[in-house]
């Protein structure tokens, strides 16, 4: 079955960096676009970034452009989110996502990112 396992979250000071990882299994990873979303307490889940399957083209939410970079390693079935210049408003639980077979949304359990001094 499809499984997504995020890791790499933690507590970081404003201006700091973190790299999140999402290990995928149960499907042909290289054939699917992958996305990151986040959800802060009391807020709806929001889109962060998406990367295509083989070409690696990416798009980002406006507030993350220039600070976040999504990448993937198809040999390791892993997608990454490099986050730089972190702000307190980036505090959220970050989730990995795949739209499997064009209709089934799968999510990982998420990893918590807290940006605070």
C-alpha positions in Angstrom: 0.0 0.0 0.0 1.0 3.6 -0.5 3.0 4.9 2.4 4.6 8.3 3.0 6.9 9.0 6.0 8.1 12.5 6.7 11.1 13.4 8.8 13.4 16.2 9.5 11.2 18.6 11.4 12.2 20.3 14.6 12.8 23.6 16.5 14.8 26.3 14.6 15.4 29.9 15.2 14.1 32.6 12.9 16.4 32.8 9.9 17.5 29.2 10.2 17.1 26.3 7.9 15.7 22.8 7.9 15.5 20.0 5.3 12.5 17.8 5.4 12.4 14.3 3.8 9.5 12.2 2.7 10.2 8.5 2.1 7.7 6.9 -0.2 6.8 3.3 -0.8 4.0 1.2 -2.3 3.9 2.8 -5.7 6.2 3.6 -8.6 7.6 6.8 -7.2 9.3 8.1 -10.3 6.0 8.2 -12.2 4.2 10.6 -9.8 4.4 14.2 -8.9 4.9 14.9 -5.2 3.8 17.7 -3.1 4.3 19.3 0.3 1.6 21.0 2.3 1.5 22.4 5.7 -1.1 23.1 8.4 -0.7 25.6 11.3 -2.9 25.4 14.4 -6.4 26.7 13.7 -5.7 27.1 10.0 -6.5 25.1 6.9 -3.9 22.9 5.3 -2.2 24.9 2.6 -0.1 24.1 -0.5 3.7 24.6 -0.2 5.4 23.1 -3.2 5.1 20.5 -5.9 7.6 18.7 -8.1 6.8 16.8 -11.3 7.7 13.1 -11.9 10.7 12.9 -14.1 11.5 16.4 -15.3 11.7 17.7 -11.8 9.9 20.9 -12.6 8.6 22.6 -9.5 6.1 25.2 -8.4 5.7 27.0 -5.1 3.2 28.9 -3.1 4.0 32.6 -3.4 5.1 33.0 0.2 7.7 30.2 -0.1 9.3 31.3 -3.4 13.0 32.0 -3.0 13.1 30.5 0.4 12.0 26.9 -0.1 13.3 24.3 -2.6 11.6 21.0 -3.4 13.7 18.2 -4.9 13.5 14.5 -5.4 15.8 11.5 -5.6 14.0 8.8 -7.6 16.6 6.2 -6.8 15.8 6.7 -3.1 12.1 7.2 -3.5 12.4 10.3 -1.5 11.2 13.9 -1.9 12.8 16.8 0.0 11.9 20.3 1.1 14.8 22.6 1.8 13.6 25.5 3.9 15.8 28.6 4.3 15.3 31.9 6.0 12.6 30.5 8.2 10.1 32.8 9.8 7.8 32.2 12.8 4.8 32.1 10.5 6.4 29.0 8.9 5.5 27.1 12.1 3.2 24.3 11.1 3.0 20.6 10.6 4.4 19.7 7.2 2.8 16.9 5.1 3.9 15.0 2.1 1.3 14.2 -0.5 0.8 12.1 -3.6 -2.3 11.9 -5.8 -2.2 8.2 -6.6 -3.8 7.1 -9.9 -5.3 10.5 -10.4 -7.9 10.1 -7.7 -6.6 8.9 -4.4 -4.9 11.4 -2.1 -2.4 10.0 0.3 -0.8 11.8 3.1 2.0 11.1 5.5 1.7 11.6 9.3 3.5 14.9 9.0 6.5 16.4 10.7 6.4 19.4 13.0 8.4 22.5 12.2 8.6 25.2 14.9 10.3 28.5 14.2 10.9 30.4 17.4 13.7 32.2 19.3 
